[in-house]
């Protein structure tokens, strides 16, 4: 709620105006039946001619149109407020989300981050829109209805005052019971969708093993469970309608009975009973409105809390002052100085469950290396040995727990983030192609000239297939580059990394989908045309790192070998082990 | 029957969709008839209420000291009965319709899933998972919500409108005529507003869709964006998308929020007119106050459904178009059924032969031109070639995921098109590049191909696939639950799991499509030792980028642009110094 107020706050005078207009509108709305009652009870019987009747009819007409005008204006004004505040909220939220550190994103999780950006902001938006008008209307209907009836006839009004709270309590109780049931329905739905998704993505396996009947049974069980749960929730939630109507009608009966008694005693006029029935309806609507407001409020509040968690996240990994930065031990372009690192240091494995934590705990242990300017480093090791973590630390997506990382003679923590990143051209493992033209995907907002673009594509072995499209570099990519093959995607990503002639080039498993021929051509092009860049290559194949100045061999986060290919062949048994296969074969070729 | 199906396939065939929807309701037709009957009674009771109240007030209006309490009491108790009855009936109605609609939804969901199981693999290559799923999660939900409320609502609206009108006319014809004047105004207004708001609301949904897509895309590429200091540009683009979404919301709501107040105004207008005319009639002694009271109550009841009618029809139409989407899925062409005389492949030796096979996924785009292949039982056939040469297509044809455009494929001399599909697929164990695990324990994932597998067998397979030590390090070992996209284990480990699955499945033939592409070289070599055991006596088809994997093959098929460029053993191909030699030499440059 605090968050909502923070974003709606700047419009407080405007909101106040909305509320005043709505208040007036609600007042005039409430006066219509009052005037009708007056017309029928006092004016009609009393007056001999038609003029007063026409006059009061005119008043009613005036009120009718005034009501419409005022309510409409208030509604439209509230739309403005909702639009502007949600726009600002979404802008800030996106800004924060985009700039979160790796650790912060790990903690929230990507799907959750996305739903906070979208459905949660929609919830808040419709709440901001509705609360300004309904927040006035419902209480006024309820209170106003009660007050007017009190002034009209205290005795009859008591009936209202008794039934209204009972109705509120009933509705609240039923909703309170029913809403958790819908959560359960949602969970069942989720597992149903999950089974479907599994079957769609794994259709080849399912069919290959002829598991269709089994899957139908599995899905059938989940489907039945879902239907049962849904009925259970619906039974509870179909109660409020009939129950509330019943209570309303019981109130009506009481009013008629007691009203008759009072008419008999000469305390009440018959027209009052009629007006009462109308106001009773109004009060009922007030009750229903309040109920809706509470439901909306709890929903919006949950969303607001989820959004606030993100927006209020402190900026992580801010640059440290020069004075606090450490000095590099030598003059290498990339230096790791006794670095130890794991992903879940601060919150243990808590948020992601044991499994992920267990897997991630072994990230990096006491790693040191130095790459000279223009030099090259290969990193090789088994799946999960910590190769990618080195990139994450070099580009400061995370800070290590121990040790220091230096880029270009400066502590990475002392850099402004963007100026650090501008030194790099990088292809991540599972990197992304965005839904945009090839040109935009490669130039990526940097000042890359047309010749540079073509050259980068050529070096990345991508030019031939790009020019195969009629619109060449203006050819559009689908989301996640779905219209390209794995090999084409990797070549585009490499072109992106090369395009701005970076000081430092990082290729993390960037050519795994390329066949050997293309991979070899690519390596040659990089060697020849980007020799001055400091290069880090992470790979599974020895052939990708073989010719580099130095190679690190990682095993479960530890460096078990470091040196040139020839040195490692002498000193590192694990490296030799990876290599045996290759040498056996190369003998045949030579 | 066949003719009707053709009609249904036409898009925007609302009537067809309605008819098929009604067929789903068939099993509950008596329940629905009962519900409609009950709703008639319940609504009549509801209508009777105000008339009783009017009578009671009339009795009371006699003035001080002259009120007939016996009559008032009688009317009041009748009202009580009437309202109690209608509340009970209302509850019963909404309950039974809920149950019916959920059952219908359940049946539809089941039909959709069964259909999916019968669709050819190609369907899933052409359609996005999200789109298929939204038919089950969203469309069917829309239909079920509509069924549970709208049928009864339409019915009761109809009764209420007709009933109120009759009561109103019976009270006062002139006043009724006056009320009827407001009806065309209200209806005309809703139709008019629907025309204005409908495109605006759909623009709003569209712009939300764009926003969702953009956010998802950008946040999943967040690291890349930061790495290239691209965030300013992304924020600029988001700003324009955000502005669009905000504007679309404001624009739609700007018109949307006028509907409520205007409807109220139309009702109040009617009320004012009734007051005026009622007053006049009262003067002339045509009507008494009690009757005016009941008339006002009835006119309110009358106005309710008229105001809601646009909304109901909106829902009904959106349900019908949802139903259309579901039915269009149900009408997709299925995998051709096995011929009645299809033979069951049993005791397979493993001689596979392809003769003059050509194939394309799209008409006129041929992927394979004239493929000839002979794989004698127990031999290892390797398929190599650059990306996009058609390697995976061959696997698709062998497994009968697709049937060739021309030419035949035989297993042990039997053309596979005339064999039972199940038995063709059962002949192969398969490990694919895109590994697939489902949410379930590791044990279940490995044992997937073989029901009743024992723990010992699963462990043996896991050991052979070199994944056993990893599994033992997990907190729950083989009972550890892994998730749908395998997010909590690495790609390499997933691949090992699927290898273990294939090892356990133990079919007479084996297909490995880039089965070890995400595994490091050392592990790969380990697995190959185990594989060799598995591959003994079996016909194997192996696709790999790493040529080292396949040099021991009995025959290597070198594909290039959908044609077999070379064919022979490793040694023969190396001696030929052709395309294969080039590919092979490239890995040592």
Interface residues (C-beta under 8 A of the other chain):
Chain A: X25 X29 X32 X33 X35 X36 X39 X40 X41 X43 X44 X45 X50 X53 X54 X56 X57 X60 X61 X63 X64 X65 X67 X68 X71 X72 X75 X76 X78 X79 X80 X82 X83 X84 X86 X87 X90 X91 X94 X95 X97 X98 X99 X100 X102 X105 X110 X113 X114 X117 X118 X122 X125 X129 X189 X192 X193 X194 X195 X196 X197 X198 X199 X200 X201 X202 X203 X204 X205 X206 X207 X208 X209 X210 X211 X212 X214 X215 X216 X219 X220 X223 X224 X226 X227 X230 X231 X234 X235 X238 X239 X241 X242 X243 X245 X246 X249 X250 X252 X253 X256 X257 X259 X260 X261 X263 X264 X265 X266 X270 X271 X273 X274 X277 X278 X281 X352 X353 X354 X355 X356 X358 X359 X381 X382 X383 X384 X395 X397 X417 X418 X421 X422 X424 X426 X428 X431 X432 X434 X435 X444 X445 X446 X479 X480 X485 X486 X487 X496 X512 X513 X514 X515 X516 X517 X518 X519 X520 X521 X523 X524 X540 X541 X542 X543 X574 X577 X578 X581 X582 X585 X586 X588 X589
Chain B: X49 X53 X56 X57 X59 X60 X61 X62 X63 X64 X65 X66 X67 X69 X72 X73 X75 X76 X79 X80 X83 X84 X86 X87 X88 X90 X91 X94 X95 X98 X99 X102 X103 X105 X106 X109 X110 X113 X114 X116 X117 X118 X121 X124 X129 X132 X133 X136 X137 X148 X208 X211 X212 X213 X215 X216 X217 X218 X219 X220 X221 X222 X223 X224 X225 X226 X227 X228 X229 X230 X231 X232 X233 X234 X235 X238 X239 X242 X243 X245 X246 X247 X249 X250 X253 X254 X257 X258 X260 X261 X262 X264 X265 X268 X269 X271 X272 X273 X275 X276 X278 X279 X280 X282 X283 X289 X290 X292 X293 X296 X297 X300 X386 X387 X388 X399 X401 X422 X425 X426 X428 X430 X432 X436 X438 X439 X448 X449 X451 X473 X474 X475 X480 X484 X488 X489 X490 X491 X492 X493 X498 X505 X517 X518 X519 X520 X521 X522 X523 X525 X545 X546 X547 X548 X551 X574 X582 X583 X584 X585 X586 X587 X588 X589
